Amino acid sequence: MELSIIIVSWNVADLLTACLHSIYSNPHPAQTEVIIIDSASHDDTVERIRTSFPQVELLPQIENVGFTRGNNIGLARATGKFILLLNPDTEIVADALNGMITFLDAHPQIGIVGPHTLNSDGVTHQSTRRRFPTFMTALFESTWLQPFAPRALLDYFYVNDAPNDSRVEVDWVQGSALMTRREVFTQIGGLDEGFVMFSEELDWCKRARNHGWKVMYLGDQRIIHHGGKSTDQVVAKRHIYFQESKLRYFRKHHGGIIAHSLRLFLLASYSIQLALEAAKGVVGHKPVLRHERVRQYWQVLRSGLKVT
């Protein structure tokens, strides 16, 4: 098999259907297998895929296995020379699949590539390329302090020094569309299931880089990513998973002291946000929104943001 495409899906039947149409209607290797791991969706995903895409290998689960474990289930079944981890809320544009494979074939030192990702309008750019985060990056990035971060700090992290349509070596690419070669998977193993979701691709690319593989962003190969449609269904858990995954990455690659220091900072940050939202609710500013945010932040604080 030339290419294995692995898709983990949960309650996004319409988006998944569009994703599959984009795969089969655009150029792709003749020997392509698509493996879908459905995490016990309660919409009509399973029935629709069985009816409309019988060529797909569908692996329905009896529980929500999460993004990381789901991908590992798919990786265990994949037989392709190249493996693409693909979100269900994406669409392939033109010849991107063949383009990524051609690049990997021509550059044996490159282990992982990620495409240029566009928003739903098919025009505007979605940032999916990164350099490895530092402790300072973690204090600002994806927290309420991000607008106050030194511009150079985040520009470096987001690789803003390279044009969107360029080919550039990076440290990691986001898992919404990440293609690797089988040798990388054989050498470093699957995704770390301690990351339920978020940062699992960061950790995977870090491990690949530690073994001498390079990671490339291919700005001339494009996909569309509609973004976060599964995690939109569980907002509080999304906060918890995101921050706990960040903490796991820092403990794993930078040590316990750094990780626990970051944990205390994040808990303090959520406490401040909760207090601000509660105060705004008391004075009557968008009370429904404020109540929902207070509830979400309280759930995060109750979780304790474990360092695993």
BAPAKE-920768 format. One record per atom (N, C-alpha, C): residue in one letter; y, x, z. Coordinates in steps of 0.02 Angstrom, whole numbers, padded with zeros to 5 digits, always signed. Last residue first. Layout:
# BAPAKE-920768
AYXZ...
# end
This chain:
# BAPAKE-920768
T+00733+00051+01723T+00660+00057+01716T+00640+00122+01680V+00847-00018+01822V+00837+00044+01785V+00762+00057+01782K+00908-00186+01816K+00858-00137+01837K+00858-00075+01792L+01020-00281+01855L+01018-00231+01800L+00972-00173+01819G+01024-00385+01942G+01030-00318+01970G+01031-00262+01918S+01019-00519+01919S+00965-00479+01892S+00964-00408+01921R+01140-00563+01970R+01079-00578+02007R+01020-00537+01983L+01224-00521+01865L+01229-00489+01931L+01167-00501+01973V+01182-00610+01764V+01177-00537+01754V+01177-00502+01822Q+01214-00732+01822Q+01144-00717+01807Q+01134-00642+01796W+01352-00718+01824W+01317-00722+01887W+01242-00708+01877Y+01381-00722+01688Y+01392-00659+01724Y+01357-00659+01792Q+01346-00857+01660Q+01312-00801+01627Q+01320-00736+01666R+01436-00927+01743R+01363-00936+01750R+01325-00878+01719V+01557-00885+01689V+01541-00870+01759V+01466-00875+01771R+01544-00942+01562R+01545-00870+01569R+01531-00849+01640E+01546-01079+01594E+01488-01050+01560E+01487-00974+01568H+01674-01091+01651H+01614-01107+01691H+01552-01076+01660R+01755-01060+01542R+01756-01016+01601R+01694-01028+01644L+01727-01167+01455L+01711-01099+01434L+01706-01053+01495V+01779-01271+01536V+01709-01272+01515V+01686-01202+01495P+01917-01237+01555P+01870-01237+01611P+01797-01237+01591K+02040-01180+01492K+01974-01186+01459K+01918-01188+01511H+02121-01161+01636H+02122-01133+01568H+02051-01134+01539G+02136-01201+01769G+02127-01251+01717G+02129-01226+01646V+02134-01117+01873V+02201-01139+01851V+02197-01185+01790V+01997-01095+01881V+02032-01130+01936V+02099-01156+01914G+01970-01017+01768G+01945-01085+01772G+01981-01126+01825K+02030-00898+01803K+02057-00935+01746K+02033-01007+01746A+01946-00862+01908A+02017-00874+01921A+02048-00914+01864A+01825-00843+01840A+01829-00895+01891A+01902-00913+01905E+01857-00734+01759E+01841-00798+01728E+01846-00855+01778L+01880-00636+01859L+01934-00655+01813L+01920-00722+01781A+01753-00628+01920A+01811-00647+01959A+01868-00671+01914L+01675-00583+01810L+01661-00647+01842L+01721-00672+01881Q+01733-00457+01787Q+01736-00509+01735Q+01724-00578+01765I+01698-00392+01906I+01769-00402+01889I+01776-00458+01837S+01560-00393+01892S+01591-00426+01950S+01664-00441+01936Y+01542-00315+01779Y+01525-00386+01775Y+01555-00424+01834S+01584-00191+01835S+01619-00220+01778S+01605-00295+01772A+01489-00167+01932A+01559-00177+01952A+01598-00210+01897L+01379-00151+01848L+01379-00206+01897L+01451-00220+01921L+01419-00036+01779L+01410-00099+01742L+01410-00158+01790F+01422+00061+01882F+01483+00045+01844F+01476-00023+01809L+01289+00063+01919L+01340+00041+01968L+01405+00023+01933R+01232+00112+01798R+01214+00046+01825R+01267+00020+01873L+01284+00241+01791L+01304+00192+01741L+01289+00121+01765S+01214+00296+01898S+01288+00295+01899S+01314+00243+01850H+01085+00285+01849H+01104+00246+01908H+01180+00243+01917A+01091+00375+01739A+01074+00305+01729A+01097+00262+01789I+01123+00498+01799I+01168+00469+01749I+01155+00394+01743I+01008+00512+01879I+01075+00511+01910I+01125+00479+01862G+00897+00515+01790G+00907+00459+01836G+00977+00456+01865G+00922+00568+01616G+00905+00576+01687G+00928+00519+01731H+00933+00560+01480H+00986+00597+01516H+00974+00602+01591H+00827+00488+01427H+00851+00547+01390H+00905+00587+01425K+00794+00388+01520K+00742+00422+01483K+00765+00488+01453R+00916+00340+01566R+00869+00369+01613R+00818+00413+01576F+00970+00295+01444F+01003+00350+01479F+00957+00381+01532Y+00879+00192+01411Y+00890+00248+01365Y+00920+00307+01403R+00895+00106+01520R+00831+00138+01508R+00839+00199+01462L+01028+00064+01502L+01010+00103+01561L+00944+00140+01551K+01013-00009+01383K+01059+00049+01385K+01041+00094+01444S+00928-00107+01430S+00904-00061+01379S+00948+00001+01376E+01013-00172+01518E+00954-00138+01546E+00924-00090+01495Q+01107-00222+01426Q+01127-00172+01475Q+01067-00136+01506F+01027-00309+01346F+01068-00257+01316F+01084-00202+01366Y+00967-00396+01439Y+00925-00352+01399Y+00966-00294+01370I+01084-00459+01490I+01038-00422+01534I+00997-00372+01493H+01141-00520+01376H+01180-00472+01417H+01132-00428+01457R+01032-00602+01341R+01055-00551+01295R+01096-00498+01332K+01025-00689+01447K+00972-00640+01440K+00992-00585+01392A+01140-00764+01416A+01137-00724+01478A+01083-00671+01473V+01103-00820+01288V+01161-00776+01296V+01157-00733+01358V+00997-00864+01189V+00987-00843+01258V+01042-00794+01278Q+01028-00888+01058Q+00996-00943+01094Q+00988-00926+01169D+01071-00774+01000D+01122-00824+01017D+01094-00880+01059T+00956-00708+00964T+00983-00694+01030T+01040-00741+01049S+00940-00763+00833S+00890-00775+00885S+00919-00764+00955K+01056-00720+00768K+01042-00791+00772K+00988-00808+00823G+01117-00592+00743G+01108-00617+00810G+01089-00689+00818G+01162-00597+00575G+01178-00572+00641G+01164-00614+00701H+01154-00586+00438H+01192-00643+00466H+01204-00634+00540H+01168-00458+00329H+01142-00474+00396H+01185-00529+00427I+01118-00399+00172I+01162-00445+00209I+01129-00460+00276I+01108-00231+00108I+01077-00294+00131I+01133-00336+00161R+01109-00097-00012R+01142-00150+00028R+01094-00206+00048Q+01144+00070-00043Q+01090+00020-00040Q+01111-00034+00009D+01245+00159-00026D+01239+00129-00093D+01180+00080-00097G+01238+00215+00100G+01291+00166+00087G+01287+00132+00020L+01120+00254+00202L+01127+00250+00128L+01176+00195+00110Y+01103+00369+00329Y+01133+00304+00312Y+01146+00305+00237M+00961+00456+00392M+01015+00448+00343M+01038+00376+00338V+00892+00577+00498V+00906+00505+00489V+00967+00500+00442K+00758+00697+00504K+00828+00679+00496K+00833+00604+00483W+00639+00766+00621W+00656+00722+00565W+00731+00709+00563G+00608+00838+00736G+00631+00874+00676G+00648+00831+00616H+00581+00772+00850H+00523+00801+00815H+00543+00832+00747N+00701+00721+00885N+00673+00772+00929N+00613+00807+00897R+00711+00621+00789R+00754+00679+00783R+00728+00737+00826A+00618+00531+00844A+00606+00560+00778A+00648+00623+00768R+00681+00500+00965R+00616+00533+00966R+00600+00565+00899K+00795+00438+00912K+00802+00497+00955K+00737+00535+00957C+00739+00329+00847C+00772+00381+00807C+00781+00445+00848W+00693+00262+00962W+00646+00282+00910W+00675+00337+00867D+00812+00236+01032D+00761+00278+01063D+00713+00304+01010L+00871+00151+00937L+00906+00211+00960L+00855+00260+00989E+00780+00048+00935E+00786+00089+00876E+00824+00153+00890E+00799-00004+01063E+00733+00021+01046E+00736+00065+00983S+00923-00059+01089S+00915+00014+01101S+00846+00041+01084F+00856-00222+01100F+00915-00177+01102F+00894-00106+01122M+00724-00287+01200M+00764-00288+01139M+00827-00248+01152V+00644-00217+01291V+00624-00283+01267V+00660-00299+01201F+00591-00064+01311F+00651-00095+01283F+00630-00163+01255G+00462-00037+01339G+00506-00045+01396G+00574-00071+01376E+00401-00011+01222E+00404-00081+01242E+00440-00091+01308D+00456+00094+01101D+00445+00093+01173D+00455+00022+01198L+00372+00084+00943L+00431+00074+00984L+00412+00072+01058G+00238+00204+00910G+00278+00143+00900G+00340+00141+00943G+00232+00381+00866G+00207+00319+00894G+00255+00261+00882I+00264+00501+00808I+00300+00484+00870I+00275+00419+00901Q+00171+00515+00699Q+00189+00571+00742Q+00218+00549+00809T+00160+00393+00635T+00099+00427+00657T+00115+00481+00708F+00295+00372+00604F+00260+00326+00649F+00197+00359+00677V+00311+00477+00511V+00352+00473+00571V+00318+00430+00624E+00220+00447+00409E+00211+00508+00448E+00251+00507+00513R+00272+00331+00349R+00214+00325+00393R+00205+00387+00436R+00451+00324+00358R+00390+00342+00323R+00332+00342+00373T+00562+00183+00378T+00535+00247+00397T+00473+00262+00355M+00706+00084+00380M+00646+00105+00343M+00626+00175+00365L+00780-00051+00451L+00767+00020+00462L+00702+00038+00427A+00881-00170+00490A+00848-00148+00428A+00840-00072+00433S+00906-00186+00623S+00908-00246+00581S+00877-00232+00513G+00913-00071+00701G+00848-00096+00681G+00848-00160+00641Q+01037+00052+00653Q+01015-00008+00688Q+00952-00037+00658V+01010+00228+00657V+01032+00169+00621V+01002+00108+00657W+01066+00388+00718W+01022+00330+00718W+01053+00273+00679D+01139+00500+00677D+01088+00508+00728D+01040+00449+00730V+01159+00536+00499V+01181+00507+00563V+01127+00522+00614E+01215+00591+00343E+01167+00600+00397E+01198+00574+00462V+01263+00479+00214V+01282+00525+00267V+01227+00530+00319R+01329+00416+00072R+01266+00436+00101R+01282+00490+00153S+01454+00283+00073S+01431+00352+00066S+01359+00359+00089D+01522+00166+00090D+01475+00169+00034D+01447+00240+00023N+01608+00186+00198N+01553+00138+00205N+01501+00144+00150P+01648+00360+00229P+01658+00296+00194P+01597+00251+00200A+01658+00432+00392A+01625+00430+00327A+01637+00362+00294D+01712+00420+00517D+01739+00474+00475D+01706+00476+00406N+01648+00331+00596N+01704+00305+00556N+01736+00358+00511V+01534+00329+00677V+01535+00367+00615V+01590+00342+00568Y+01539+00275+00803Y+01528+00229+00748Y+01528+00263+00679F+01570+00392+00879F+01508+00354+00891F+01490+00310+00832Y+01697+00425+00829Y+01641+00472+00821Y+01575+00434+00829D+01769+00312+00867D+01765+00330+00796D+01707+00378+00783L+01759+00320+01005L+01721+00269+00971L+01717+00282+00896L+01841+00436+01027L+01774+00428+01058L+01732+00379+01019A+01962+00413+00966A+01919+00465+00939A+01848+00459+00966R+02021+00314+01049R+01999+00297+00981R+01950+00349+00953P+01971+00283+01213P+02003+00331+01167P+01976+00320+01096A+01968+00107+01254A+01934+00171+01244A+01975+00217+01200F+02011-00020+01270F+02051+00033+01301F+02021+00102+01292P+01920-00107+01216P+01986-00103+01184P+02029-00046+01211Q+01810-00089+01310Q+01808-00059+01243Q+01877-00056+01210L+01798-00149+01431L+01846-00094+01426L+01850-00064+01356W+01697-00238+01429W+01764-00266+01424W+01818-00212+01419T+01578-00152+01323T+01600-00178+01387T+01671-00206+01378S+01541-00088+01205S+01511-00153+01221S+01522-00173+01294E+01589+00069+01267E+01560+00032+01212E+01524-00031+01236F+01626+00131+01392F+01672+00090+01354F+01638+00043+01304L+01519+00198+01448L+01567+00165+01493L+01612+00117+01455A+01456+00258+01340A+01423+00201+01373A+01471+00163+01419T+01541+00365+01311T+01533+00311+01263T+01506+00249+01297M+01516+00444+01424M+01582+00414+01415M+01580+00357+01364F+01383+00481+01398F+01398+00441+01458F+01467+00408+01451T+01359+00457+01220T+01368+00498+01280T+01381+00452+01339P+01247+00405+01090P+01298+00391+01141P+01300+00444+01196F+01231+00480+00928F+01202+00467+00994F+01258+00454+01046R+01310+00386+00797R+01290+00449+00828R+01266+00433+00899R+01261+00256+00679R+01286+00281+00743R+01271+00355+00753R+01276+00109+00582R+01260+00180+00586R+01294+00209+00647T+01321-00017+00559T+01253-00011+00583T+01230+00062+00587S+01450-00130+00538S+01435-00061+00560S+01365-00057+00589Q+01475-00220+00396Q+01448-00224+00464Q+01425-00155+00485H+01606-00268+00284H+01559-00218+00308H+01538-00232+00381T+01620-00405+00168T+01644-00363+00223T+01587-00324+00255V+01531-00470+00074V+01586-00425+00053V+01606-00378+00110G+01447-00569+00115G+01424-00525+00062G+01475-00474+00039D+01472-00650+00219D+01511-00663+00159D+01491-00618+00101S+01394-00600+00322S+01369-00658+00286S+01408-00673+00222N+01415-00420+00303N+01417-00483+00340N+01395-00540+00294L+01305-00285+00254L+01362-00329+00243L+01358-00390+00287T+01255-00119+00272T+01245-00188+00293T+01310-00228+00287H+01172+00005+00191H+01239-00023+00200H+01231-00097+00215P+01014+00048+00271P+01057+00030+00216P+01128+00010+00239G+00935+00193+00341G+00962+00126+00350G+01011+00110+00295V+00788+00295+00360V+00850+00277+00326V+00870+00206+00345I+00695+00432+00422I+00718+00363+00432I+00782+00353+00392G+00665+00563+00385G+00613+00520+00413G+00631+00447+00416I+00687+00690+00271I+00717+00630+00298I+00662+00583+00322Q+00618+00787+00207Q+00639+00802+00275Q+00672+00742+00310P+00594+00743+00077P+00539+00741+00125P+00559+00757+00197H+00671+00660-00032H+00696+00701+00024H+00644+00700+00081A+00618+00575-00125A+00652+00635-00150A+00674+00683-00094D+00567+00471-00049D+00521+00511-00091D+00553+00577-00112L+00685+00419+00002L+00638+00452+00047L+00589+00495+00008F+00742+00368-00118F+00777+00420-00080F+00728+00456-00033T+00647+00272-00153T+00660+00327-00198T+00694+00384-00162I+00661+00183-00044I+00598+00219-00055I+00608+00279-00099M+00791+00136-00065M+00776+00172-00003M+00712+00213-00011G+00775+00074-00191G+00823+00128-00182G+00809+00169-00119N+00683-00027-00171N+00663+00030-00212N+00711+00089-00203L+00769-00106-00088L+00704-00083-00065L+00680-00022-00104A+00885-00133-00166A+00890-00093-00105A+00822-00066-00082D+00924-00195-00285D+00867-00149-00286D+00863-00106-00223A+00995-00343-00221A+00978-00305-00281A+00917-00260-00270V+00984-00358-00050V+01029-00361-00107V+01005-00315-00162I+00895-00457+00067I+00897-00397+00025I+00944-00408-00033E+00956-00526+00215E+00938-00538+00145E+00946-00472+00107T+00915-00574+00385T+00942-00529+00335T+00922-00552+00265D+00855-00630+00495D+00919-00656+00474D+00955-00608+00426P+00742-00561+00533P+00733-00621+00493P+00798-00651+00467N+00754-00381+00510N+00769-00442+00547N+00760-00503+00503L+00630-00261+00480L+00682-00304+00451L+00692-00365+00494L+00567-00105+00454L+00579-00154+00507L+00639-00195+00485L+00463-00043+00334L+00530-00069+00344L+00529-00119+00401I+00375+00099+00289I+00376+00041+00334I+00449+00020+00345F+00272+00176+00165F+00338+00167+00196F+00337+00101+00235K+00139+00160+00144K+00165+00228+00145K+00234+00229+00178G+00066+00024+00240G+00109+00053+00189G+00125+00126+00199T-00003-00052+00329T-00041-00001+00292T+00001+00038+00242A+00014-00130+00488A+00044-00106+00426A+00001-00051+00395R-00034-00164+00612R-00066-00194+00554R-00043-00165+00487A+00048-00098+00700A-00024-00087+00706A-00062-00114+00646L+00171-00151+00667L+00157-00082+00650L+00083-00067+00653G+00159-00281+00724G+00162-00272+00652G+00146-00201+00631I+00160-00245+00859I+00103-00283+00832I+00101-00276+00756N+00286-00186+00862N+00226-00144+00873N+00163-00179+00849N+00367-00297+00844N+00365-00246+00793N+00305-00200+00801G+00339-00362+00967G+00323-00394+00903G+00319-00343+00847R+00394-00274+01059R+00321-00284+01058R+00299-00316+00992T+00530-00292+01020T+00497-00227+01019T+00422-00234+01015F+00562-00431+01028F+00573-00393+00966F+00531-00329+00964G+00444-00544+01107G+00503-00502+01104G+00504-00458+01042V+00345-00636+01116V+00326-00566+01132V+00386-00519+01130N+00324-00789+01173N+00377-00749+01144N+00365-00676+01164E+00152-00836+01138E+00210-00829+01182E+00263-00788+01146I+00059-00835+01043I+00057-00892+01089I+00113-00890+01140Q+00107-00795+00873Q+00092-00776+00942Q+00093-00838+00987P+00051-00779+00706P+00083-00821+00757P+00060-00799+00827L+00067-00685+00581L+00034-00673+00645L+00069-00715+00699L+00041-00686+00410L+00076-00719+00465L+00035-00710+00529E+00069-00605+00269E+00023-00602+00325E+00060-00627+00387V+00109-00699+00122V+00131-00664+00183V+00074-00662+00234Q+00066-00781+00024Q+00052-00710+00016Q+00071-00669+00077P+00115-00908+00049P+00046-00893+00068P+00027-00820+00062F+00247-00972+00074F+00236-00901+00062F+00165-00882+00083S+00248-01110+00099S+00291-01083+00046S+00277-01010+00028T+00151-01133+00201T+00155-01175+00141T+00191-01140+00083R+00172-01038+00298R+00105-01047+00271R+00106-01086+00205I+00308-01061+00325I+00287-00997+00294I+00217-01004+00264R+00304-01190+00381R+00342-01177+00320R+00320-01113+00285E+00225-01173+00495E+00204-01219+00442E+00239-01204+00377V+00305-01081+00568V+00236-01065+00549V+00213-01109+00491T+00433-01148+00585T+00425-01083+00552T+00354-01073+00525D+00486-01265+00638D+00431-01270+00590D+00418-01205+00552D+00509-01220+00812D+00531-01255+00751D+00472-01255+00702H+00462-01143+00912H+00450-01215+00919H+00484-01255+00864S+00375-00987+00899S+00432-01030+00882S+00413-01104+00892A+00300-00875+00946A+00290-00943+00974A+00351-00987+00961S+00356-00767+00861S+00353-00767+00935S+00352-00837+00964D+00273-00708+00723D+00312-00764+00749D+00301-00771+00824I+00279-00579+00621I+00256-00593+00688I+00300-00649+00716I+00234-00550+00458I+00280-00587+00501I+00246-00600+00568I+00230-00432+00335I+00196-00452+00396I+00247-00486+00442V+00205-00405+00169V+00254-00430+00217V+00214-00458+00276E+00172-00270+00061E+00146-00320+00107E+00201-00340+00156T+00175-00217-00105T+00215-00231-00045T+00179-00283-00003Q+00155-00150-00241Q+00111-00152-00183Q+00153-00156-00120A+00268-00149-00319A+00214-00196-00335A+00167-00204-00276P+00423-00139-00231P+00362-00108-00255P+00307-00160-00267H+00551-00249-00296H+00516-00219-00241H+00452-00188-00267P+00698-00336-00347P+00647-00286-00361P+00617-00257-00297N+00705-00506-00279N+00735-00443-00298N+00681-00391-00310S+00627-00609-00237S+00667-00620-00298S+00704-00558-00320Y+00565-00570-00120Y+00522-00582-00179Y+00563-00593-00243I+00675-00553-00033I+00626-00499-00044I+00590-00509-00110S+00737-00676-00035S+00775-00618-00058S+00728-00559-00072H+00640-00759+00020H+00660-00770-00049H+00696-00708-00077L+00642-00706+00150L+00583-00696+00108L+00599-00708+00034C+00770-00749+00191C+00752-00678+00192C+00693-00665+00145A+00757-00888+00186A+00805-00854+00141A+00789-00780+00136T+00662-00902+00289T+00646-00923+00221T+00692-00890+00170L+00738-00858+00398L+00678-00821+00378L+00658-00838+00306L+00834-00959+00404L+00854-00891+00389L+00795-00849+00366D+00751-01070+00435D+00793-01070+00375D+00813-00999+00355A+00688-01030+00558A+00649-01045+00498A+00691-01041+00434V+00701-00967+00685V+00753-00960+00633V+00721-00973+00565N+00615-00951+00798N+00657-01011+00790N+00714-01003+00740W+00591-00787+00780W+00588-00837+00833W+00639-00893+00819S+00505-00646+00711S+00546-00707+00704S+00537-00753+00763V+00498-00490+00639V+00485-00527+00700V+00533-00586+00703I+00430-00413+00501I+00483-00458+00523I+00460-00495+00586I+00399-00274+00402I+00382-00307+00465I+00442-00348+00489I+00331-00222+00255I+00392-00251+00284I+00371-00292+00345S+00264-00081+00181S+00251-00134+00230S+00318-00157+00258L+00231-00013+00023L+00281-00034+00071L+00255-00090+00116E+00111+00028-00043E+00172+00068-00047E+00220+00051+00009M-00060+00042+00000M+00000+00000+00000M+00063+00044+00000
# end
